[in-house]
Structure formats: C-alpha cells, structure tokens
C-alpha cells in the first residue's frame, strides 16, 4: 500500500531526527512549511527550549511571493540567532526535500551569517 504524502514526510522526519539534535552551542534550525506560510525555529533539544523563531506571518515580513517570504524568514532567523549568540546550527528540514522554499530559506540564513 502506498504512503500518503504526510506519512512519507513523517517517516523521513523521524529518520532525520534520530541523527540531528540541538544543543545550547549548536541548536537545531527546524523549518516548517505550510501551503501559505513558512516558519523557522532555533531549538535546544537538551532543555526543550525554543531560542528564537521567525515566520512569514511576522509583522516586519511582507512579500509578494512564497520564495521571497522564505528569503526574508531566513535572514530574520539568522539575525535573531546572532543576537542570541548562536553562530552554528544543525539544519533540520523536517522531512521536506531540500528544494524550493526550504532551500531558499537555508541559503538566505547562510548568507546572513549562520553556519551549517
């Protein structure tokens, strides 16, 4: 029996999360993508605390396309990370393919100074 899109993403997500964990020095940059919006969080998995978050729903982020929103969110999360004293992160694509908006967000975060 074929898996649904969600079931397939959940399997990939669990496979990734077995390996990728966040610490205080190197938090996990988790990306969630819905049909309209995109969200990013810096998570310390040891304590279970979100260090910083950014989304395309934030007031300061306005864009005409989803890719532009992803770029703005990537820059925003990188700025918030540097303010929190974070330089390197472990990228968690959350079961999504490294393509499209997820890739654009990651590249924007790299350009803004995050290392992963």
FENMOPE-V823551 format. One line per field, one symbol per residue. ss: DSSP state (2 for helix, 1 for strand, 0 for the rest). psi: psi as a letter, one per 40 degrees, with the letter a starting at -180 (. if undefined). burial: b if it has 24 or more other ideal C-beta (glycine too) atoms within 12 Angstrom, else e. A space follows every 50 residues. Layout:
ss->???
psi->???
burial->???
This chain:
ss->00002222222222222000000000011111100001111111000011 11111000000000022222222222222222200001011100000000 2222222222200010
psi->hiiiddddddddddddeddhiiaddgihhhhhhaddihiiihhhedefhh diiiieeidehhididdddddddddddddddddefhdiihhhefeiigib dddddddddddeeih.
burial->eeeeeeeeeeeeeeebeeebebeeebbbbbbbbeeeebbbbbbbeeeeee bbbbbbeeeebebeeeeebbbbbbbbbbbbbeebebebbbbbbbbbeeee bbebbbbbbbebebeb
